[in-house]
Amino acid sequence: MGKVTWKAGTFIYPIPAVMVSCGDMENSNIITVGWTGILNTNPAIVYISVRPERYSYNIIKEKKEFVINLTNEDLAYATDWCGVKSGAQVDKFKEMKLTKEKSQFVSAPAIKEAPVSVECKVIEEKDFGSHTTFIAEVMCINADEKYINENGSFDISKCDLIAYANGGYYKLGLKVGKFGYSVEKKAKKDEAKVVSRNPKNIKKEQNKENNFIPKLRNKKAKTSKKVDKPVRRKKK
Ligand SMILES: Cc1cc2nc3c(=O)[nH]c(=O)nc-3n(C[C@H](O)[C@H](O)[C@H](O)COP(=O)(O)O)c2cc1C
């Protein structure tokens, strides 16, 4: 079977559906945005594209600041709700029982419940037609400490991040690789694992393992016997 051809569109999925908070601690709003992404690494430049008819549009245009809050499974419902209701009518923080958290570099509050919040300052705007793209520099990233493991690294797999694809919200599945794994040299340990999957080798491996444990036990028993019961020789 081949591919069908559709007219031009924006079929690039999956994408993150983020909750963008804007305004300030007193008057704030949340807009769900799918048209978002990374433009540059150093300095860190990101973008969000917003339709001028959104209530959030004028807030972002005026304040030139916003916070991108990543969304996870627990926030999926609120993500959708904030993407269908307008801040012109409802207080989204209040209705979704979300907590405003003071940001460090921008006046817009972050969403405390989000695993990661990215504080952004607008550096450029570009009108492409339906949407205006707000290009922004990242001022800092606030990550929830509960996802930092004992090695001090942020374990993103524990965040339960969600993705958006063609109208649906999806949980991320199992990790299938890591950056550069396609060109990584196989570690000896991994090679051994592959070899042992060969049925011919499985029995050998099992025997090796079975032998290993009793050997250790025997050694221990022998040693303790020696220590516990010292042999005393009678003087002649
Ligand atoms: C998953 C999802 C993604 C969305 N992405 C965008 C987007 O990229 N840009 C945009 O202007 N609106 C987007 N919307 C629509 C707005 O979030 C929606 O119109 C919202 O009610 C606007 O809120 P506001 O009027 O309070 O600003 C999206 C909605 C959903 C549910």
The ligand as an SDF file (V2000), in Angstrom:
LIG
                    3D

 31 33  0  0  0  0  0  0  0  0999 V2000
   -5.0500   20.8950   22.6900 C   0  0  0  0  0  0  0  0  0  0  0  0
   -5.3110   22.3460   22.3500 C   0  0  0  0  0  0  0  0  0  0  0  0
   -4.3440   23.0840   21.6890 C   0  0  0  0  0  0  0  0  0  0  0  0
   -4.5650   24.4230   21.3780 C   0  0  0  0  0  0  0  0  0  0  0  0
   -3.5890   25.1410   20.7520 N   0  0  0  0  0  0  0  0  0  0  0  0
   -3.7710   26.4600   20.5000 C   0  0  0  0  0  0  0  0  0  0  0  0
   -2.7140   27.2250   19.9180 C   0  0  0  0  0  0  0  0  0  0  0  0
   -1.6330   26.7370   19.6310 O   0  0  0  0  0  0  0  0  0  0  0  0
   -2.9630   28.5360   19.6960 N   0  0  0  0  0  0  0  0  0  0  0  0
   -4.1590   29.1320   19.9870 C   0  0  0  0  0  0  0  0  0  0  0  0
   -4.3390   30.3430   19.7660 O   0  0  0  0  0  0  0  0  0  0  0  0
   -5.1750   28.4200   20.5330 N   0  0  0  0  0  0  0  0  0  0  0  0
   -5.0030   27.1090   20.8200 C   0  0  0  0  0  0  0  0  0  0  0  0
   -5.9910   26.3740   21.4090 N   0  0  0  0  0  0  0  0  0  0  0  0
   -7.2850   27.0170   21.6920 C   0  0  0  0  0  0  0  0  0  0  0  0
   -7.2560   27.8880   22.9440 C   0  0  0  0  0  0  0  0  0  0  0  0
   -6.6090   27.2650   24.0030 O   0  0  0  0  0  0  0  0  0  0  0  0
   -8.6910   28.2130   23.3460 C   0  0  0  0  0  0  0  0  0  0  0  0
   -9.2870   28.9600   22.3220 O   0  0  0  0  0  0  0  0  0  0  0  0
   -8.8370   28.9160   24.6790 C   0  0  0  0  0  0  0  0  0  0  0  0
  -10.1800   28.8640   25.0540 O   0  0  0  0  0  0  0  0  0  0  0  0
   -8.3620   30.3250   24.6410 C   0  0  0  0  0  0  0  0  0  0  0  0
   -8.3970   30.8230   25.9390 O   0  0  0  0  0  0  0  0  0  0  0  0
   -8.4790   32.3840   26.2720 P   0  0  0  0  0  0  0  0  0  0  0  0
   -9.6130   32.9480   25.4730 O   0  0  0  0  0  0  0  0  0  0  0  0
   -8.7350   32.4140   27.7520 O   0  0  0  0  0  0  0  0  0  0  0  0
   -7.1670   32.9790   25.9000 O   0  0  0  0  0  0  0  0  0  0  0  0
   -5.7960   25.0360   21.7360 C   0  0  0  0  0  0  0  0  0  0  0  0
   -6.7730   24.2900   22.3920 C   0  0  0  0  0  0  0  0  0  0  0  0
   -6.5370   22.9620   22.7130 C   0  0  0  0  0  0  0  0  0  0  0  0
   -7.5820   22.1830   23.4350 C   0  0  0  0  0  0  0  0  0  0  0  0
  1  2  1  0
  2  3  1  0
  2 30  2  0
  3  4  2  0
  4  5  1  0
  4 28  1  0
  5  6  2  0
  6  7  1  0
  6 13  1  0
  7  8  2  0
  7  9  1  0
  9 10  1  0
 10 11  2  0
 10 12  1  0
 12 13  2  0
 13 14  1  0
 14 15  1  0
 14 28  1  0
 15 16  1  0
 16 17  1  0
 16 18  1  0
 18 19  1  0
 18 20  1  0
 20 21  1  0
 20 22  1  0
 22 23  1  0
 23 24  1  0
 24 25  2  0
 24 26  1  0
 24 27  1  0
 28 29  2  0
 29 30  1  0
 30 31  1  0
M  END
$$$$
